[in-house]
Amino acid sequence: MSALLQVTGLAVSYGHIEAVKGIDLVLHAGEITALVGANGAGKSTALLAISGLLKASRGAVLFDGVDLTKLAPHQIVARGVVQVAEGRAILTTLTVAENLALGTYARKDKSGVAADLEWVYALFPVLRSRRDGLAGNLSGGEQQMLAIGRALMAKPRVLLLDEPSMGLAPLMVQEIFRILKEINLTGLTILLVEQNVRQALKIAQRGYVLETGKIVLSGSGQDLLDDPKVVEAYLGG
C-alpha cells in the first residue's frame, strides 16, 4: 500500500507543555486509519496540527511530497486534506444547502459540484428533505451528517474526522460509522480520531493508540481490538 500522508516526529506544544510528543503515523491510500485514546491524550491536538489549525513545534506532515506544516489551513484544504471539526462547527443560522455550499468555495468544477451534492444527499437523505431549513434546527446527529457532508463537498483526498460520535445517541453512532464505511468504499482515505475505541477500530484497517502525547501501540484495527492491553484499558476487559 502506498503512503498517501506521512506524519514524522510531529510535536505540538501549548506554551511550555508538549501535548504531542514526536509521533509518527502513516495513512495509506484508500484506508481508514484510527487514532484512538482517552480524553486528553493529544488526539485532537495532533489532528489540528495536521490540518494547519495549530502550529507544529517540530516534525513534518508530508502529503504529495509537500510538508503541510509549512502551509496555511486554506492551502491544506485546497490540496485535498479536509477536517470535520470536533463539535461539528456548522453555521446554525444558514440553511442546510447553504452550509453544504460553503464546502465548495475553492472549487471551480460546477458540474462536479452538482454531482457531489447529489451524492451527499444520497448518503444523507435527511439533508435533502431539510435542505431549505436552518441548520440550527437539526438534531445533533443530523448536524454531524451535515458537517461530514460539507467536508465531502470540498472534494477531499483525505478526510480528517475529530470525534464524530461525541454526544450522539447509540443508534446514531452506529449510523455515522456505517456511513463512514460507505464513504471509504469509494476510495476516500480517512483519519478518524475517536474516544469510542471499539467502534473506531472495528471499521479501521489500521490503528494507533495515543497516550499522553505518545503512540504506544499500532497495528491493524483487528489486532488492536484483540490486544490485551487495549482490551484492559479501553474495552472494559
N, C-alpha and C positions, 0 to 999 in steps of 0.2 A: 504494500500500500504506500502511495506517495504521501509525504508530509505536506499538507496544504498550509498549515500555520504552525510555527515552532516558537515556543517560549523558552528562552535560555537565561538562567540566572536572574530572573525578574525579582526585584526587590522594591517595595513601596514603604515610605515612612510617613508618619504623621508627627511632625516635629522630631523629637529625639526617639520616638517609639517606632521600631521597624515592625510593621504589621504583616508584611510578606517578605520572607527571608531567603531570597535567591532560589526561586522554584523553576523547575524545568518541566515542560509538558509539550506534547505533540498532538495536533489534530490531523487525522488522516482524512483525505477526501472521501466524502460520502458517508462518514461515520457520525454517530452520536458519541461524544465524549462527556462523561460526567465528572464534575469536580465537586466532591461531597465532603461534609464535615459538620461539626457542631456550629451553633451560632457563635460568632466572634473568632472563627478560625482564620479569617482572612480571605474567604472565597469571593465575596463581593468586591473587596478591595482589588484583588487580582483581576477580576473582570473589568472593573473600571479603568485599570491601567492598560489592559489590552485594547480597550475602545478609546483610549486617549483622554478620558474624563478625569483621570488622576495621572500625575506625572510619576514615572518610574524613577527611583533614585539610582538604580543601576539595572543592567541586563538589557535584553533585546526581545522584540516580538517580530519575527520575520514572516512576511506574507508576500508571496511572489518575489522574493529576493529583496524586499524593501523592509526596513526597520520601522514599524509603525510607531515606536516611541518617539520618533523624530517628527511625526505629523500631527496636525490639529485634528480634533474629533470629526469635523465635517469632511476632511480629506480621507479619513479612515472609512467613513460611511461611503464616500464616493468610490473607494476601491472595492467595496463589497463586504465589509465587516460591519454588521449592524446589530445593535444591542436592544433587547427588550428590558427596560429598567425594572428593578425591584419596585413594587408598589404601582406598577402599570403606567403611571405618568401620562394618562390620556388627558385631553383638553375637554373638560366636562361641559363647557358652555358652547362647544361646537357640536354639530351633528356627527353621527357615525360616519357618514360619507365624507364629511369634511376632515375628520381625523384620518381616514384612510388616504385621502388625497395628500395630506401632509407628508406621507411616506414617499411620495413621488417627486418631491421638489427638485431633486438632482437629475431626474430622468428626462430624456429627450424623445424617447420612442413611444409616441402616443398610442400606436396600435398594440404595442406590448403592454402598456399600462392598462388598456381596456381588457386584454386577455387575462392579466394578472388579477384585476378586480373581480372578474367572473370566477376565477379560481378561488380567491379568498371567500367570496360569497358561497361558493360550493362547499368549502371547508367548514364555514361557519354560517349555516342558513339563518340563524337568528339575527346576524348582522344585516343580511339582505332585507329581512322583514322589518327591521327597525332602522334602516339606513337614514331616514329623514328625521329621526328622533334625536334628542340630545343625548350625548354620550354619558352625561351625568345621571341619566335615568336608568342606565343598565345596572344589572346586578354585578357583584364582584367578579363572578366567573365570566360573565359576558364582557366586562371591561378587560379582563385578561385576554379573552379571544380577540377583542379589538386591538389591544396592544400588539399581539402577535401578528394579526392581520396587517396592521400599519407597517410593522417591520418587513413583512413579506412584500409589501408594495414598493419597498426600496430596492427590490431585486437583489437580495444578499447572496453572496457566495458562502459566507459563514454567518450563522445566526447565533448570537450570544444571548442566553436566557438567564436572568437573575431571579431565582426563587419563584418560578411561575405558579407553584402550588400554594404559596403563602396566603393564609387566611381564607382558603376555599373549603367548601363542604366536601366530604369524601367522594361523593358521586361526581362532582365537578372536577376534582383532582384526577380521577380515573379518565374522564373525558379529555382533559387537557393533555395528559400523557398519551392517550390514544391518538390524538391529533398530531402530536409531535412525531410519533412513529410514522404516521401517514405522510407528513411533510418530508421526513427523512427518506422515505421510499422514492421521492422524486429525485434524490441525489444530493439534496442540500446537506451540507456539513453543519453540525450543531454542537456548541459547547454549552452544557447545561450545568448551572450552579444550583445546588439544592441541599436543603436540610433533610428532605424526605429521602433518606439514603436508599431504602428498599425500592421505591418507585423509580428513582433515577437509575440505579444500577440494573434494574430489570429491563430497561429499554436501551441501555448504553452498550455499545460494542467494547468500549474502553473506559476505564475509570481511574481517578486519582483521589486519594484521601488526604485532606489537608488538616493538620492540627497545629495550632499556634504558629501559623505562618509558614510551616514546612510540610512538604509532601512526605508522608510516612509510609504509604503503600500505593502501589499501582498495579494494574493488570486488566484482564478482560472484566467486563461487568459481572459475568457469572462467577469468575474466580474470586472476585472480591465479595460477592454475596455469600460464597461458601467459606470465606476466610474466617477462622475462629475469632481473630481479633476484631474484625468488622462486626461479626455477629454479636460478640460480647459488648462492644462499645456503642453500637448504633441500632442493632436489630432486636434488642431485648433478649439476647441469648444468655 
